[in-house]
Amino acid sequence: MWLGAVARIPAVAGIDHYLPQSFARLHPRHGSPTVAIWTQAVIMAAFVILGQAGTSVRGAYTVLVEMMVVATLLPFVPLFGAAIKLSAGAPVPGEVRIPGGRLTVVGMASTGLVTTLGAIALGFVPSPDEENPAIAVLKVGGTTTTLLLAGAAARPPDA
C-alpha cells in the first residue's frame, strides 16, 4: 500500500508533463499507476542493493537516514543566507519589522546557518561500528547527489 500511495506523485507528474506521459497511465482493471509503481520499485531495489553493498543491514539503514538528513537540511542553507542578505536592504512600506531589527535577523540566521551546516557535516560522519567508513561516506554523498540530480531533472520545463 505504501509503495502504491507514494507512486501517485510521479503519476501526477506524468499528467502534468514533468515526467513522461507513460507515468500517468492507469491499469485498466485496478486503476493503479503501474509504470510509476514499477519504476519506483526498480529504483528502490537499486538503492537497497547499493546501500547494503559492503555493509550490514544496520549500516545500510544508517546511510539511508544520514542521506535523508543531509538532503532535508540542504534547502535551509540558502534560506538562512538569503535572510542575512535581505536584512541589509531598505525597509519596504507596509512590511512587518522583526523586533530587534537587522541584528536579530543576522544573529538568528547565522545561528541557523552554523547549526544546519554542522548537522550536514555530522551526516557524513560514519558510525563507530561501520565496517567501511570511507564507503559509508561515499554512499551518503552519492545517494544525496543522486536524489538532488533527480529532483533537478524533474523540475518544470519552464522553470
N, C-alpha and C positions, 0 to 999 in steps of 0.2 A: 504494500500500500504506500509506504513512504517513497519508494522509487517512482511509482506512478504519479503521485501527487507532485513531486518536485519536477517531473518531466513535463508538466503543464507549462512551465516557464519557457523552455525552448520551443514548445508548440506554439505559444502565443508570439514568441519572437519570429517564428516562421510565418505566422499570419501577417505580422507587421513588416515582413521582408527584411528583418535584421539577420535572419538565418535562412537557409534555403527553404523553399516552399514545401518540400517534402516533409519537413518537421511538423507542418500544420495538418497533414493528412491524418485522418482518424480511421481506426479499424472499423470496417463496415458493420460488424456484429456487436463489438464491445464498446465502440466509441472512444477507445483509448489511443493516445498518440504513439503508435508503435515505433515509428522511426526515432522519435525523441527518446523513448524508453530504451530502445536497443543501443542507440548512440551513447546515452548516459551510462548504460551498463558496461559497455566496452571501455569507455574512458575510466570509469571507476575500477574496473578489473585491472586495467593497466596501472593505475595509481596504487592499488593494493599490491600488485606483484612487484612494482618498482620500489614501493615503500618498504616492503619486507625483505628485499634483497640485501643480504649481508647483515641482517639483524634479527632480533626476536620479534614476536608479536607486540610485546610491550614497547620495543624500540620503534617499530613502525607506527604505533599509536602516538607515541611521543612526538615523532616527526610530524605527523598529521596535525596534532594540536599546536605545535610550535609554528607550523606554516600558517594555520588559521589566525594565530595571534599576530604574526607579522603582517599578514595580508589585511587584517581588520584594523590594525593601528596605522598603517601607511597613509591613508587619506587624512589623518589628523595632522600630519607634518605640514602640508601646505596650508591647512586651515589656521593653525597657530601662527605660521609665518605671515599669512595674509592679515591676521588680526593685528600683528605688530606693525606691519607696513601701513595698513589703512588707518591706524590710530594716529598717524602723523598728519593726516590730511586735515583740511579746513572743515569746520562743522557745516553740516548741511541743514538748512532751515527745516524745522519740524522733526528732526531726528531725536531719538531718546539718548540722552547722555548717560554714560555709566558713572555712578558715584566714584570719585577718586580720579576720574579723567584718564588721560593717557598713561600715567604712571601705573594705575591699576590694570589697565588693559595689557601693557607691556609686561608687567610683573606676572600676571596670571597666564598670559600666553607663553611667556618664557618658561614658566614652571611646567606648563603642559607640554611644551616642546621638548624640554630636557627629560621629563618623565616618559614621554612617548618614545623618544629616541633610545632611552635606556632600556625600556621594555622590549623594543625591537632588537636591540643588541643582545639582551638576555635570551631572546627567542632563538638565537643562533648558538647558544652555549649548550652543548650536549650534556645529557645527564651523566653522572659519575659512573653508572653501571653500563654505559653504552660500550659495546664491543669495538666498534669502529667510529670514533668521534669525528674524524675528518669526513667520512662518508655521510654521517648524520648531518653535518653542517652543509655539505653539498646538496643533500636531499631537501633540506629546508629551503635553501636558496633556489634550487632548481624547481621545486614544486611551486614556490611563491612566484617565481618568474613566469612559469607556465600559466599559472592562474591569471596573472596580470596581462600577459600577452593574449590569452583567450578573451579576456574582457575587452581589451583594446581592439581586437579583431571583430568583436561582435557589436561594436558601437554603431550607432545610426550612420548611414552613409552621408547625411548632410551635416554631421557634427564636425 
